[in-house]
Amino acid sequence: MSQFWKPGTEKPRLLDDEEGGLLFFSSLPSSSSSGFGYLSIERLRQRLPVYKYRTAILYLVENHATTIVVGETGSGKTTQIPQYLKEAGWADGGRVIACTQPRRLAVQAVASRVAEEMGVKLGEEVGYTIRFEDVTKNGVTMIKFLTDGVLLREMMDDPLLTKYSVIMVDEAHERSISTDILMGLLRKIQRRRPGLRLIISSATIEAKSMASFFNSSKKRRETEGEVQGPRMEPAILSVEGRGFNVQIHYAEEPVSNYVQAAVSTVLSIHDQEPTGDILVFLTGQDDIDAVVQMLNEEVQNRGRNSSGLIILPLYSGLPRADQELVFTPTPRGKRKVVISTNVAETSLTLEGIVYVIDSGFSKQRFYNPISDIENLVVAPISKASARQRAGRAGRIRPGKCYRLYTEEYFVNEMATEGIPEIQRSNLVSCIIQLKALGIDNILGFNWPASPSPEAMVRALEVLYSLGVLDDDAKLTSPAGFQVAEIPLDPMISKMILSSSQLGCSEEIITIAAVLSIQKYNVALDTVNKYSAILQSIWVSGRGAQKELDEAKLRFAAAEGDHVTFLNVYKGFFQSGKSSQWCHKNFVNYHAMKKVVEIREQLRRIAQRIGIALKSCEGDMLAVRKAITAGFFANACHLEAHSHSGKYKTIRSSQEVYIHPSSVLFRAPKCTLAPLLTVVTFGVNPKWVIYHSLVSTDRQYMRNVISIDPSWLTEVAPHFYQHQHPASMLH
Ligand SMILES: Nc1ncnc2c1ncn2[C@@H]1O[C@H](COP(=O)(O)OP(=O)(O)OP(=O)(O)O)[C@@H](O)[C@H]1O
């Protein structure tokens, strides 16, 4: 490894614990609690750097409304602070201590760890809530871990979050869109509930700017004449020290192909380094699958030499059971290799990890309010992320981190912090949520980082055109409130709402469930060429594109993709939800199981908000009209005499094309026996509506359905201003 790798020049840090950890770990830990050899959990807790600050933390929380805790990764913030608070009585009298995380996986993992440390059953004193899953008990749960998105939803029922005594916003440096909105709202709640304590915790957050953000509420309280309660001026506490030392190694030369470099680094570690599991950070399912495949091939070619490798992918779309494999103990004599997206970047402790390989990239959301395109793009990570990644080693023994980039790049070119997600996202969902919480003055809202005015105006326009906001930019009643209640993109929610009147809610809810599991990624592949990758109900087309295309044709509906989804769903249902059926038809079994699950959730929500559940029994006209009612703003017209399939959007005359993954790409004359009505046609439909745009070499429409233009003025007269859409083309 020495020819390729250069040790970092950053001065190695001292182990926080003078005794070091190796004494206790002459061999790798093998199971969750037994991994700590003969140390009791209590002793382990006391060895964490944060323990020395226990009294200080409790003092500051008692006396300040907001405490900002900055501590290195692995210092014990997430697992220990909620326990200290509980021990100090903050959960007495039925009150609850909340700790938010940006990611679901972290919520579950940290909650089980804390339950284990406290010796209680998960779901009782310690519980967690993520979207569609609540593992808490009313009146029993004292410490609750939850995603920041879930806490925002809870505010709809309880705007002052009255059951919580302390809310700890963890991993605030990640600046996820929900974390930022949450901080803005918590700051408001504090003014009404001085008893509420906030802890903002992170490894790298710029504590001073955060402190001044929370400090401005002090002035307001003074002007309001309120003088009692804790000090409004935030306290900042810096927790020194971290777990164990992690040696950083940099690539000697810039790496041109990080996928290939990750594979060879795993193999070199396996050949040359002592036991210990490996965690590789890549960007998404596509490159993770590629590395898994390359490593498996290598293992086969090498025969016995590499047979000790257990190769496991990890990403958010992976089924739960497969995700949990990464937490299982590594059998003696084996080495686990976890190949992950940045879901493993923060808060997770994977016990056996000794080596981390960091590609230097992650998938990040970028939204352009002018073109209205939001893509997941492979982009360089920040120094803050790189440190978090390295911190996944060294949590229970010393470790090593191999960065697939040079030290010079790290020092001189890598950004210190990432751009907050709120400044690179479509704000439609975020604004409707704020409106539902009674924040009418969106422009005047105290954002920790202001989103762009263009993105805000664009989001307000969309919500207004959907009939969700009125002329005073307030939520309409009941439509606006109903749309806000459905935890999906407002355009999908509006489509569901309209299906109620059109008598096709069962079908539309199926379509909504399929749309909500899809993710569009734009990947910078290994030769620096952009390509679009779709995570969908179809299995990945890698190596079998022709067979996948043929399979799609079996379900293809000439109306378009949404009706095709209904055909697939019906086929899946008729097969008894069989995995063999999925395999035979190139349908992604796990995605379909998720669709069934989400569909059930959506049906329950629909019933709660008064949407009649009804099937249109094959009347696809009703289905297409309901889709139009949600997505009318995405209408496009085929250019006259266009043989190249060029469309123009009605709204902004952008040139767009049907994406090759759409069943309308080849304008299918439907073959084989369809499961639902399929109209035969062989030319591109004149009018279409798309679900989203993706930008690669051209602007492509994904999930396309043909429509009748007269529906546009029918469902959205305000948007089309009583003109016939065709007249708006020029
Ligand atoms: N599931 C686990 N198994 C074993 N040890 C664990 C586990 N979870 C946490 N620990 C131990 O507790 C330490 C502190 O973890 P914790 O998540 O509280 O740190 P943190 O300061 O919040 O770090 P980060 O910001 O990286 O999440 C870990 O370094 C590890 O030694």
The ligand as an SDF file (V2000), in Angstrom:
LIG
                    3D

 31 33  0  0  0  0  0  0  0  0999 V2000
  -23.8150    0.5660   18.3960 N   0  0  0  0  0  0  0  0  0  0  0  0
  -22.6780    0.7820   19.0510 C   0  0  0  0  0  0  0  0  0  0  0  0
  -21.8710   -0.2270   19.3610 N   0  0  0  0  0  0  0  0  0  0  0  0
  -20.7190   -0.0250   20.0270 C   0  0  0  0  0  0  0  0  0  0  0  0
  -20.2930    1.1690   20.4330 N   0  0  0  0  0  0  0  0  0  0  0  0
  -21.0430    2.2020   20.1770 C   0  0  0  0  0  0  0  0  0  0  0  0
  -22.2880    2.0760   19.4660 C   0  0  0  0  0  0  0  0  0  0  0  0
  -22.8160    3.2990   19.3360 N   0  0  0  0  0  0  0  0  0  0  0  0
  -21.9570    4.1470   19.9340 C   0  0  0  0  0  0  0  0  0  0  0  0
  -20.8980    3.4850   20.4420 N   0  0  0  0  0  0  0  0  0  0  0  0
  -19.7370    4.0520   21.1520 C   0  0  0  0  0  0  0  0  0  0  0  0
  -20.0740    5.3640   21.5890 O   0  0  0  0  0  0  0  0  0  0  0  0
  -19.2090    6.3100   20.9940 C   0  0  0  0  0  0  0  0  0  0  0  0
  -19.9340    7.6250   20.8200 C   0  0  0  0  0  0  0  0  0  0  0  0
  -20.9630    7.5280   19.8800 O   0  0  0  0  0  0  0  0  0  0  0  0
  -21.9200    8.7600   19.5800 P   0  0  0  0  0  0  0  0  0  0  0  0
  -22.7510    8.3940   18.4150 O   0  0  0  0  0  0  0  0  0  0  0  0
  -22.6130    9.1360   20.8240 O   0  0  0  0  0  0  0  0  0  0  0  0
  -20.8600    9.8860   19.2180 O   0  0  0  0  0  0  0  0  0  0  0  0
  -21.0800   11.3160   18.5540 P   0  0  0  0  0  0  0  0  0  0  0  0
  -20.2150   12.2630   19.2900 O   0  0  0  0  0  0  0  0  0  0  0  0
  -22.5340   11.6220   18.4870 O   0  0  0  0  0  0  0  0  0  0  0  0
  -20.4650   11.1000   17.1350 O   0  0  0  0  0  0  0  0  0  0  0  0
  -21.0970   11.4010   15.6860 P   0  0  0  0  0  0  0  0  0  0  0  0
  -21.2030   12.8660   15.5730 O   0  0  0  0  0  0  0  0  0  0  0  0
  -20.0880   10.8000   14.7960 O   0  0  0  0  0  0  0  0  0  0  0  0
  -22.3940   10.6990   15.6560 O   0  0  0  0  0  0  0  0  0  0  0  0
  -18.7250    5.6470   19.7260 C   0  0  0  0  0  0  0  0  0  0  0  0
  -17.5060    6.1710   19.2820 O   0  0  0  0  0  0  0  0  0  0  0  0
  -18.5570    4.2150   20.2020 C   0  0  0  0  0  0  0  0  0  0  0  0
  -17.3720    4.0440   20.9100 O   0  0  0  0  0  0  0  0  0  0  0  0
  1  2  1  0
  2  3  1  0
  2  7  2  0
  3  4  2  0
  4  5  1  0
  5  6  2  0
  6  7  1  0
  6 10  1  0
  7  8  1  0
  8  9  2  0
  9 10  1  0
 10 11  1  0
 11 12  1  0
 11 30  1  0
 12 13  1  0
 13 14  1  0
 13 28  1  0
 14 15  1  0
 15 16  1  0
 16 17  2  0
 16 18  1  0
 16 19  1  0
 19 20  1  0
 20 21  2  0
 20 22  1  0
 20 23  1  0
 23 24  1  0
 24 25  2  0
 24 26  1  0
 24 27  1  0
 28 29  1  0
 28 30  1  0
 30 31  1  0
M  END
$$$$
